[in-house]
Amino acid sequence: MSSLIGIIGAMDIEVNGLISDMEGSVTEIHGGISFTKGILYGKNVVVSKCGIGKVFASMCTQTMILKYSPDLIINSGVAGTLDKELNILDAVIASSVVQHDMDTSPLGDPKGLISGINVVNFDTDKDISCKLANASSDMGVNTVSGIIASGDQFIASPDKKADIFNTFGAIACEMEGAAIGQVCYVNQVPFTVMRTISDGKGEALDYHAFSVIAANKSMQIIKQFLLNY
């Protein structure tokens, strides 16, 4: 009960189910972002909806670290697949995260390099990732570990998907995880990213049809993780 776990989702559908299950919750607003602290499935947590995109994700993560000092941070929610072997409602646990839209390659840098700290891949915490993967597998969810790519774009083009997959080896894409990873890296806070697949070959059509179901699945995995943690 002594450690504090931070959980960040981008949208209401990714966090509201967790917040509604919290006991003794207190909500505070910092920088226009809500942070709800309380007991969730027997664990001390602070849960936040950051908003969509890397800037909101970075703001939320830095604020969470400064205001609440979590011992670890988990980013959960939905993602699109870049791998033909992944299907809708499968779970992806990040081994590392990259920012696919960070590109200073005309200057001779590798794509995805974050200037100033010279990092392309932000490695997730192996222990947390393993426990999340075990929780997901225990639920009977097809669970895969791999690189997750983030950028301020909804990736729908097959050519763009192929480019991200070929350039970074990423198997899923979303819009926040790698920004959260960068902030955790510079603050030396352990983190990981867990996403359930909401869109496959159908891209936007799949997202509209399955995003709520996939988000519920991700929250169920977080519940199982916390119960076992």
LINJOPE-V801464 format. One record per residue. N is the residue number from 0. RES is the residue in one small letter. OMEGA is omega in whole degrees, -180 to 180 (* if undefined). NEAR is the number of other C-alpha atoms within 10 Angstrom. Layout:
BEGIN
n | res | omega | near
N | RES | OMEGA | NEAR
N | RES | OMEGA | NEAR
END
This chain:
BEGIN
n | res | omega | near
0 | m | -173 | 9
1 | s | -178 | 7
2 | s | 179 | 12
3 | l | -179 | 19
4 | i | 175 | 23
5 | g | 178 | 25
6 | i | -178 | 26
7 | i | 171 | 28
8 | g | -177 | 27
9 | a | -171 | 24
10 | m | 178 | 16
11 | d | -177 | 16
12 | i | -178 | 19
13 | e | -176 | 25
14 | v | -173 | 23
15 | n | 179 | 16
16 | g | 177 | 14
17 | l | -178 | 19
18 | i | -179 | 22
19 | s | 180 | 10
20 | d | -177 | 14
21 | m | 176 | 21
22 | e | 178 | 15
23 | g | -173 | 10
24 | s | 175 | 17
25 | v | -179 | 11
26 | t | 176 | 14
27 | e | 178 | 11
28 | i | 176 | 10
29 | h | 180 | 13
30 | g | -179 | 9
31 | g | -179 | 10
32 | i | -180 | 16
33 | s | 175 | 15
34 | f | -179 | 25
35 | t | -178 | 20
36 | k | 179 | 23
37 | g | 179 | 20
38 | i | -180 | 18
39 | l | -179 | 22
40 | y | 175 | 19
41 | g | -178 | 13
42 | k | 174 | 18
43 | n | -178 | 19
44 | v | 165 | 27
45 | v | -173 | 26
46 | v | -180 | 27
47 | s | 167 | 31
48 | k | -173 | 22
49 | c | -169 | 25
50 | g | -173 | 19
51 | i | 174 | 15
52 | g | -172 | 19
53 | k | -178 | 23
54 | v | 177 | 16
55 | f | -180 | 18
56 | a | 179 | 27
57 | s | 178 | 21
58 | m | -178 | 19
59 | c | -176 | 26
60 | t | -180 | 26
61 | q | 178 | 17
62 | t | 178 | 16
63 | m | -180 | 22
64 | i | -177 | 18
65 | l | -175 | 10
66 | k | -171 | 11
67 | y | 178 | 16
68 | s | 179 | 17
69 | p | 178 | 19
70 | d | 176 | 16
71 | l | 179 | 20
72 | i | 176 | 28
73 | i | 171 | 25
74 | n | -179 | 25
75 | s | -180 | 26
76 | g | -175 | 32
77 | v | -180 | 35
78 | a | 173 | 31
79 | g | -179 | 31
80 | t | 171 | 28
81 | l | -174 | 27
82 | d | -178 | 17
83 | k | -179 | 9
84 | e | -180 | 9
85 | l | -180 | 20
86 | n | 177 | 17
87 | i | -179 | 22
88 | l | 167 | 25
89 | d | 178 | 21
90 | a | 175 | 30
91 | v | 175 | 29
92 | i | -174 | 26
93 | a | 167 | 30
94 | s | 172 | 22
95 | s | 179 | 24
96 | v | -180 | 29
97 | v | 175 | 29
98 | q | -173 | 30
99 | h | -179 | 25
100 | d | 173 | 15
101 | m | -171 | 17
102 | d | 171 | 16
103 | t | -178 | 14
104 | s | 175 | 11
105 | p | 178 | 8
106 | l | 179 | 7
107 | g | -180 | 8
108 | d | 171 | 13
109 | p | 177 | 16
110 | k | 179 | 18
111 | g | -179 | 21
112 | l | 176 | 20
113 | i | -176 | 18
114 | s | 178 | 12
115 | g | 176 | 6
116 | i | 173 | 10
117 | n | 179 | 11
118 | v | 172 | 15
119 | v | -179 | 21
120 | n | 173 | 21
121 | f | -177 | 24
122 | d | 176 | 20
123 | t | 178 | 22
124 | d | -174 | 19
125 | k | -177 | 15
126 | d | 180 | 12
127 | i | -179 | 20
128 | s | 180 | 20
129 | c | -180 | 16
130 | k | 175 | 17
131 | l | 179 | 28
132 | a | 179 | 24
133 | n | 179 | 18
134 | a | 180 | 23
135 | s | 180 | 27
136 | s | 178 | 15
137 | d | 179 | 14
138 | m | -179 | 14
139 | g | 180 | 10
140 | v | 174 | 17
141 | n | -170 | 17
142 | t | -177 | 22
143 | v | 174 | 18
144 | s | 179 | 16
145 | g | -179 | 15
146 | i | 174 | 25
147 | i | -179 | 34
148 | a | 180 | 31
149 | s | 176 | 28
150 | g | -179 | 20
151 | d | 180 | 16
152 | q | 167 | 13
153 | f | -173 | 15
154 | i | -180 | 22
155 | a | -178 | 15
156 | s | 176 | 11
157 | p | 179 | 11
158 | d | 179 | 10
159 | k | 177 | 12
160 | k | -180 | 20
161 | a | -180 | 15
162 | d | 179 | 15
163 | i | 179 | 22
164 | f | -177 | 21
165 | n | -178 | 12
166 | t | -172 | 13
167 | f | -175 | 19
168 | g | -178 | 17
169 | a | -178 | 26
170 | i | 178 | 26
171 | a | -180 | 30
172 | c | 178 | 31
173 | e | -169 | 25
174 | m | -176 | 25
175 | e | -166 | 30
176 | g | -177 | 35
177 | a | 174 | 31
178 | a | 176 | 25
179 | i | 178 | 28
180 | g | 179 | 30
181 | q | -180 | 24
182 | v | 177 | 20
183 | c | -180 | 22
184 | y | -177 | 17
185 | v | 177 | 10
186 | n | 179 | 13
187 | q | 176 | 11
188 | v | 178 | 16
189 | p | -179 | 19
190 | f | 166 | 30
191 | t | -179 | 30
192 | v | 177 | 29
193 | m | -179 | 26
194 | r | 170 | 30
195 | t | -173 | 31
196 | i | 179 | 30
197 | s | -179 | 29
198 | d | 180 | 28
199 | g | -178 | 22
200 | k | -180 | 17
201 | g | 178 | 13
202 | e | -173 | 17
203 | a | 179 | 17
204 | l | 177 | 13
205 | d | -178 | 16
206 | y | -179 | 20
207 | h | -177 | 12
208 | a | -168 | 13
209 | f | -174 | 18
210 | s | -179 | 25
211 | v | 179 | 17
212 | i | -180 | 17
213 | a | 179 | 26
214 | a | 177 | 27
215 | n | 178 | 22
216 | k | 180 | 24
217 | s | 178 | 26
218 | m | 177 | 22
219 | q | 178 | 17
220 | i | 177 | 26
221 | i | 178 | 22
222 | k | -179 | 19
223 | q | 178 | 19
224 | f | -177 | 19
225 | l | 179 | 19
226 | l | -178 | 13
227 | n | -169 | 12
228 | y | * | 13
END
